[in-house]
Amino acid sequence: AQTVTQSQPEMSVQEAETVTLSCTYDTSESDYYLFWYKQPPSRQMILVIRQEAYKQQNATENRFSVNFQKAAKSFSLKISDSQLGDAAMYFCAYRSAVNAGNMLTFGGGTRLMVKP
Amino acid sequence: ETGVTQSPTHLIKTRGQQVTLRCSSQSGHNTVSWYQQALGQGPQFIFQYYREEENGRGNFPPRFSGLQFPNYSSELNVNALELDDSALYLCASSFTSGSLHTGELFFGEGSRLTVL
């Protein structure tokens, strides 16, 4: 079974600064997907960024980028130019590429606070 | 385009009772999955429905059951409620193609269940 670990329960960043959230995972599979989701107080999980394991290039989406280290099984999220609206819970998630459907394995989450 | 909607948003039950939670999938989506998110934790996969059949299940007992209807909406039923069932229940929908490739997951805002 796959596991996802987020070792930082809480992180804090000053507005306009950069912050990195950590995520490690354990799997014996070679093909899979990794995700970062944001969950604001509204409770709706929103996809931030997605990485396919077969792609060596790190995914980027505007101010959000990842550092994907497949051998180390590490998948960190970097948020640049942090904004007050970035404050939320962030979850790292894993999905197998083989017949997994919508079965995501989530980490325990990191609460991000943004200071004005 | 209508997003994923869930009802009710909040409800309170007592131990031993039964509960039904409802989910309307996003327009064009044919696959629905359910997640349980206990307070302070990441979501855990309960099960998934595709073509009105369960085709994936997490580590949840049989008293957690579901249905998917021809319009792709879904219900989650939990029998013999226990205190530990208190959680946010998230529904997510996606489109699965004939080759069983599943697209991006879109989440609803969840139903918060409290069991007393």
Chai-1 contact restraints between the chains, C-beta under 6 A:
chainA,res_idxA,chainB,res_idxB,connection_type,confidence,min_distance_angstrom,max_distance_angstrom,comment,restraint_id
A,S42,B,E109,contact,1.0,0.0,6.0,A-B,restraint_1
A,R43,B,E109,contact,1.0,0.0,6.0,A-B,restraint_2
A,R43,B,G110,contact,1.0,0.0,6.0,A-B,restraint_3
A,Q44,B,F107,contact,1.0,0.0,6.0,A-B,restraint_4
A,Q44,B,E109,contact,1.0,0.0,6.0,A-B,restraint_5
A,M45,B,F107,contact,1.0,0.0,6.0,A-B,restraint_6
A,F91,B,G42,contact,1.0,0.0,6.0,A-B,restraint_7
A,G101,B,Q48,contact,1.0,0.0,6.0,A-B,restraint_8
A,G101,B,G56,contact,1.0,0.0,6.0,A-B,restraint_9
A,G101,B,T102,contact,1.0,0.0,6.0,A-B,restraint_10
A,N102,B,S33,contact,1.0,0.0,6.0,A-B,restraint_11
A,N102,B,Q48,contact,1.0,0.0,6.0,A-B,restraint_12
A,N102,B,S94,contact,1.0,0.0,6.0,A-B,restraint_13
A,N102,B,T102,contact,1.0,0.0,6.0,A-B,restraint_14
A,N102,B,L105,contact,1.0,0.0,6.0,A-B,restraint_15
A,M103,B,F45,contact,1.0,0.0,6.0,A-B,restraint_16
A,M103,B,G56,contact,1.0,0.0,6.0,A-B,restraint_17
A,F106,B,G42,contact,1.0,0.0,6.0,A-B,restraint_18
A,F106,B,P43,contact,1.0,0.0,6.0,A-B,restraint_19
A,G107,B,G42,contact,1.0,0.0,6.0,A-B,restraint_20
A,G108,B,Q41,contact,1.0,0.0,6.0,A-B,restraint_21
A,G108,B,G42,contact,1.0,0.0,6.0,A-B,restraint_22
A,G109,B,G42,contact,1.0,0.0,6.0,A-B,restraint_23
